[in-house]
Each structure stands twice: as structure tokens, then as C-alpha cells.
Amino acid sequence: MSAGSTVPLAGGGSGWLDVPPGSGKRPAVIVIQEWWGLNDWIKENVARFASQGYVALAVDLYRGKVANDPGEAHELMRGLPEDRALGDMQAGFDLLAARPDVDASRIGVVGWCMGGGYALALAVAQPRLRAAAVNYGKLVTSPDKLQAIHAAVLGNFAGQDRGIAPEDVRAFGDRLRSDGKQADVKVYEGAKHAFMNPGNKDGYDGAAAKDAWARIDSFFAKTLAADGGP
């Protein structure tokens, strides 16, 4: 389990922060939860990024609530005010950007499921964000929103996702690239939604998850490197 701790965010929210050892300014990653909430799996991923040298912060979009079954998760997601969620993510970005151990020009975001959509929403709203890894999250199609994205985008999507069509995923990547954005979008043809979460007994795909994690690690290593980035 992570050695992280809860930190307050401006506006009344909070987050789970883990800081790697060492000194100097480091890159940072904002971690966005699935519809379950800020549970142990999200905290484990925060610890994972911290172990790689990132200052990692999971924003608690549900503000203390964690779902234990799909029905409760659906209710929490449905009741989440989108403007408050975006405000909490922006507050998370501001907290990281203001830390003396963070290079504010090297902040990325990663999210899964509901959090994948919110990670993309943060990329639309925050022009200083450098990289966004979107895992089977809600897509953006508005030309204005696509133009507003300055971050490099990595996408990992499931070919058997009943909510997000593969052709829409590919069109999303094509539109970003046609607009001159840096985008790498992959569809795992045989995978189901939430294939990266080992707690998903019906859809976890170990091979696809391993590949997706490798893509995320490589993506952040490149885009958040001191001399890299889009």
C-alpha cells in the first residue's frame, strides 16, 4: 500500500499525495479515479508513479466516498457535479504547480473509465498540462474543445467496450492529429471495458493491461522528461 497521505485542495476538496525521495524539481502526475472512487487500486497507482520519480496526486472527486458495488458506483458518478469535479482537478494541478519540488511545466494526468473522461476534460480546460493518458474514457468531439488541447494525448481503449465504439476512438485520434496535436491512440480489439483493473473479474485482460501500462510509462517518460514534451 502507498506511503502517501491526504492533502487539502483549494475549494474544499482533497487528494492523496505521494512524493518520491530525493531533491530538486520533479515531474508530476495527477491520477483520476474510476467510478468506484479513490480506492486502494488508485492509491496503489499513485504509489507506482511515485516509485518512478513523479510527484503523484490522486484527486478525490467523490470527496471521501468510495463505492463497493456497481449500483453505488453508478449513483456516485451520476451525482458528481461536473463543474465541481473540474474545479477539484484544477485545484490539484495548482497544488502541484506551486510545490517547490515540482516542475510546473512537466505535469501530466492519467485516468481510467470515468476518470479517463475527466483526464481529457482537464486537458481541454488546462492549457499548461503537458500530457494526458486517457484509458477507456469519454471522448471529446467538439472542434473547439479539441483545439483547446495543448497536451500530448495517449489513449488506450477496448475494442469490446459497449459504451465507446472503436470507430469513434480512431476518429478521435485522427482529428487530434489532423489538428497538429501529438496523439497516440490504440484500440485493444479483444478487450472489454476496464481491462486494466485486476479487480474487474469479468473484464481484466492481463496481456492488454501490461501493454497499456508499458505505453503509459513510455509516454510519460517521453513527454514529461526535462528536455522532452510536445
Secondary structure, DSSP 8 states (H G I E B T S, - for coil): ----EEEE-TTS-EEEEE--SS-S-EEEEEEE--TTBS-HHHHHHHHHHHHTT-EEEEE-TTTT-B-SSHHHHHHHHHT--HHHHHHHHHHHHHHHHH-TTEEEEEEEEEEETHHHHHHHHHHHH-TT--EEEEES------HHHHHH--SEEEEEEETT-SSS-HHHHHHHHHHHHHTT--EEEEEETT--TTTT-TT-TTT--HHHHHHHHHHHHHHHHHHTSTT---
